[in-house]
Amino acid sequence: MASDIQQDNEYPHDFPFRLVPVDVAVSGVLLRVPDDSFSTRGFFRSDRSPGGPVLGPGDVLAITVMEPASGGVFSGINSQSVGGQSAALVTLPEMSVDAQGSISFPLVGTVHVGGLTTRQVGSKLEEELKSRIIQPQVIVRLVGNQSNKVIIAGAVKSPGEFDVTAAGETLLQLVTRAGGPTVPPSDAIVELTRNGSTRSVRLQALINQPTADVKLKGGDFLNLSVKPRIYMIMGAVNRTTEAALPPEKVTLANALARNGGLIDTRSDVKGVFVLRYEPKAVINQLTPDQPAESTYVPVVYQFNLGATSGFFLADSFVLRDRDIVYLSNAPTVELQKILDVFRVAVSPAISAVSVAGSVNNF
């Protein structure tokens, strides 16, 4: 009953909690608190800087050098004239990046390209060739992408290995390329492992905040796990229910209506409770005279639906993931249980007396 919860709050044992009657002030505090389940805080930071994938061992490059005039140092190596005799394009044989992240380039020798983009490699080769060619121009293309691959696993329709190209694909783009999630985005947790560090965020959070979408890098491992957002309703209800919490807001009034409302013959209209853990910052606003000592504190919110204001407050109280809605029994229900037990216990005696009376009447 509601009185049991109040008594446990006044005389806590091994599990102290805060009992907070919901009024206008409490409702105002909670409406200002963002829903952390759709927060991108703590995830990898979004990188919108230009550039493409960086090169690594196993990558294959196609390199073209433009010389300002024919008869240059690269003439005769698959060259072709451009603009008559004024310039020539020289296409070199494809080059693989070795285990040390280097290539061997004619006239220059060993050039370290690991960790550079194709544009940066082109600029580096131009600088090296300036002493041998007048105004050289170098074009570098990635034709064999081995080091810029991302693995996507888990709750996607087509898991597998995907290339990160010069376009700089983002997490949402590659999840889409993998066929998209097999569950609603609000139920999917994205776990991104990069350089030995794993961080997670709900897929719906990235959809809601596209600016938080991150560019993927070679070697990233992406796993989509399933963790539905739910709330539970129990107590003086027809049956205890674990219900899905959709991405749109669901208030306490919505939840009660969807589950058939209070049972008139059992429920205590002054004993409707919502149980959840609240962060320290919220607790210090709700109960400033009792500041929180731990990071998260168990809180029991109490609603009085015996007052008109209780319905408005219930309709502004937004449920969160893993909330427990509890409808307590009315005191008269507990009394009725005792009377029912008493009635069953004495019924044989009543029947015997009735029979004896009937016999005496004869």
C-alpha positions, 0 to 999 in steps of 0.5 A, a space after each residue: 500500500 501507499 502507507 508501506 512505501 511512505 513508512 519505508 521512506 521514513 525508516 529506510 533499511 538497507 535500501 534508502 530512497 527518496 519519496 518525492 510527491 509530484 507537484 507543479 515545482 517538481 514537474 517543472 524541474 523534470 521537464 527541464 531535464 533532457 532524456 539521456 537515452 537519446 544523448 550523444 554525450 560521451 560518444 566519439 566526436 564528429 569530425 567534419 574536416 575535409 580529406 579522405 582515408 589515409 593510406 596503409 600497408 597493402 593499399 595500391 596506388 595509381 600515380 600519374 605525373 604531368 610533365 610540362 613538355 615532351 621528352 622529359 625524364 618520364 617519357 616513354 613510360 606509358 606516356 601520352 601527349 596533352 595539348 599537342 607537344 606542350 605537355 605529357 601525362 605519364 602513367 606509372 605502373 601501380 604501386 603497393 604500399 609495403 609493410 612499413 607504409 612506403 612506396 618506391 618512386 622513380 628518381 626519388 626512391 623510398 617515400 613514406 606515405 603511411 598515414 597520408 591521404 592521396 592528396 597529401 602524397 601527391 603534394 609530397 611527390 611534387 615537392 620531391 620532383 621539383 629539382 628534376 622536373 619543371 612545375 611537376 603535377 602529380 595525381 594519386 588515386 587509390 585503386 586497391 583499398 586494403 587498409 581502409 575497411 570497416 567491419 559492421 556486425 550485429 543487428 543490420 540486414 547485410 553485415 560485412 566489410 565495407 570500404 571507406 572511400 575518399 568521400 569520407 563515409 559517416 557511420 549513418 551512411 555505412 549502416 545504410 549501406 549495410 541495409 539498415 538496422 533490423 530493429 527500430 533505431 530507438 532499440 539499436 545501440 551502436 557500439 563503435 570500437 576505434 583504436 582499442 576504445 569502445 563507445 556506444 550511443 543509440 542509433 536514434 540519437 544520431 538520427 535526431 542529431 545528424 551533426 553528431 554523426 562521425 566519419 568512420 576510419 579504416 580499422 573501425 569495428 561497428 556493432 549494432 546490439 539490440 536493447 529495447 527501451 521499456 517501462 514496466 507497470 505493476 501493482 493494482 492492474 489487470 496484469 503486470 506488463 513490460 511495455 515498449 517505450 517508443 521514441 516519441 514522448 510517453 507520459 504517465 497518463 498515456 501509460 495508464 490509459 494504454 494499460 486499462 487505467 486504474 482498477 476502481 475496486 483495487 487501486 489507491 488513487 493517492 498511491 500512484 508511483 513511478 520508480 527510477 534512478 535520478 542523477 545527482 544534479 536532479 536530486 539536488 534540485 528536487 530536494 535541496 535540503 537533502 543533497 545527494 551523496 552518490 552519483 545516482 539516487 533511487 527516487 519514488 515519485 508519488 501522484 495523487 489522482 484523487 485531485 484534479 491537478 494530479 491528472 495534469 501532472 501525470 500528463 506532463 510527467 514523461 516516462 524514461 527507459 526502465 521506469 517502473 509504474 506502480 499502482 498501490 492497493 487501496 487500504 479497503 482492499 487489504 481489509 477486504 482480503 482479511 474479511 474474505 479470509 474470515 468469511 471462509 474460515 467461519 462459513 462451516 460454523 455458520 452453516 452448522 448453526 443454520 442447520 441446527 436452527 432449521 432442525 429445532 423448527 421442526 
